[in-house]
Amino acid sequence: MRLDKFLWSVRLFKTRTIATEECKKSKVKVNGLIAKPSKEINTNDIIEIKFHLFTKTIKVISIPNQRIGAKIVNEFIEDLTPDEEYAKSDMIRVNSLSYKPKWKGRPTKKDRRDIDDFFTNFSDN
């Protein structure tokens, strides 16, 4: 099976197009070598995928015939990603949330109601 189709079928990417683009950007390695989307995947191959600052490492256990359900993904791949990578990903997620401005863009309908309530209560006093 082709690399891009495999990555899509085991749900590492949402679409085959995204999987192909990531391979073309050299963000996917098979057995330590940068791989093209058309690379044939075999059992026991080690695949490294770079997501921003986080690198996920998986081992191919078997190859599915079609896209599989999320519940049975573990029958086809083994996650070899070190815990430090997951900790790095959590740290990035927490830090990115703290830098977001609270009032970015237009207020929502709920925000407008809260603002109106605040001003009506403020003017009543």
C-alpha positions in Angstrom: 0.0 0.0 0.0 1.2 3.6 -0.7 2.4 5.7 2.2 -0.2 8.5 1.8 -3.1 6.0 1.5 -1.8 4.1 4.6 -1.5 7.3 6.7 -5.0 8.2 5.7 -6.4 4.7 6.3 -5.1 4.4 9.9 -6.5 7.9 10.6 -3.2 9.8 11.1 -4.5 12.4 8.6 -8.0 13.5 7.9 -7.7 13.3 4.1 -5.4 11.6 1.6 -4.6 15.0 0.1 -3.3 16.3 3.5 -1.2 13.1 3.9 0.2 13.6 0.4 1.1 17.2 1.1 2.8 16.4 4.3 4.9 13.7 2.5 5.9 16.3 -0.2 6.9 18.7 2.5 9.4 16.1 3.8 7.6 15.8 7.2 7.2 12.0 6.9 10.1 9.5 7.2 10.0 5.7 6.7 12.8 3.8 8.4 14.8 7.0 9.0 14.6 8.2 5.3 12.4 10.9 3.9 9.6 9.2 1.9 7.6 10.2 -1.1 3.8 9.7 -1.0 4.1 6.8 -3.4 6.5 4.8 -1.2 5.3 1.3 -0.6 4.7 0.4 3.0 5.5 -3.0 4.5 4.9 -4.6 7.9 7.5 -3.7 10.6 8.3 -0.3 9.0 8.9 2.6 11.4 7.2 5.8 10.3 8.0 9.2 11.8 5.6 12.1 11.3 6.5 15.7 12.2 3.5 17.7 13.5 4.7 21.3 14.1 7.2 20.8 17.0 5.9 17.3 17.9 7.1 14.1 16.2 4.9 11.0 16.3 6.6 7.6 15.7 4.6 4.5 14.8 5.4 0.9 13.7 3.3 -0.8 11.0 1.9 -4.1 12.4 -0.3 -4.9 9.4 -1.7 -3.2 6.4 -5.5 -2.5 6.1 -7.4 -3.0 2.8 -9.4 0.1 3.3 -9.9 3.0 5.8 -10.5 1.5 9.2 -12.5 2.6 12.2 -10.9 4.5 15.1 -11.5 1.7 17.5 -9.4 -0.9 15.6 -6.5 1.4 14.6 -4.3 -0.3 17.3 -4.5 -3.6 15.5 -2.7 -2.1 12.5 -0.1 0.3 14.1 1.9 0.4 17.3 2.6 3.8 18.9 6.4 4.2 19.7 6.2 7.9 20.4 8.2 8.7 23.6 6.4 10.3 26.5 8.6 13.4 26.2 7.0 14.1 22.8 3.5 13.9 24.3 4.6 16.2 27.1 6.0 18.6 24.6 2.7 18.6 22.7 0.7 19.3 25.9 3.1 22.1 26.8 2.6 23.7 23.4 -1.2 23.4 23.7 -1.2 25.1 27.1 1.1 27.9 26.1 -0.8 28.6 22.9 -4.1 29.0 24.9 -2.6 31.5 27.3 -1.6 33.9 24.5 -5.0 34.1 22.8 -6.7 37.4 23.3 -10.1 37.0 24.9 -11.9 39.6 22.8 -10.8 38.8 19.3 -13.2 39.8 16.6 -16.9 40.6 16.9 -18.7 39.7 20.1 -21.0 36.7 19.9 -24.8 37.0 20.6 -24.3 35.9 24.2 -21.5 38.5 24.6 -23.8 41.2 23.3 -26.5 40.2 25.7 -24.0 40.2 28.6 -22.8 43.7 27.6 -26.4 45.0 27.3 -27.2 43.5 30.8 -24.2 45.1 32.2 -25.0 48.6 30.9 -28.7 48.3 31.9 -27.8 47.3 35.4 -25.1 49.9 35.6 -27.5 52.7 34.5 -30.2 51.6 37.0 -27.8 52.2 40.0 
